[in-house]
Amino acid sequence: MAPKITDFVEDAGAPGIIAGIGAVILAPVVLPVVANVGKPIAKTLIKGGIVLYEKSRGAFAELGETWEDMVAEARAEIAEAKQLPAFESASGHPENTHDHGQG
C-alpha cells in the first residue's frame, strides 16, 4: 500500500513540517544563489583538472619512454650475457680449436 501524506506529517512533527515549508518557499531564491556561487567553483575545478591532465600526460609519456629504454637495456644485457660465455669459450681458449688430424 502506498504511503499517505498524513503518515509523513505525523512522523515529521511540527519542526519537520516547518522545515519542509521553509525549504519549499526558499528553494526558488536559494537555488539560483547556490548555482551562481557553485558554477565558478565548478569551472575552476574543471580547469584545474584539465591542466593537471595535460601536464601528467607529458610526464607519463616521458615515464613510458624511460621505461621502454630500461627494458631495452635489460634485454640487451640478457642477450649479451647469453652470448658472452659461448663467445669466450670458442675464441678465448686455444686448446678448444681442433685441426681435425691435419698437421
Secondary structure, DSSP 8 states (H G I E B T S, - for coil): ----HHHHHHHHHHHHHHHHHHHHHHHHHHHHHHHHHHHHHHHHHHHHHHHHHHHHHHHHHHHHHHHHHHHHHHHHHHHHHHHHHHHHHHHS-GGG---TT--
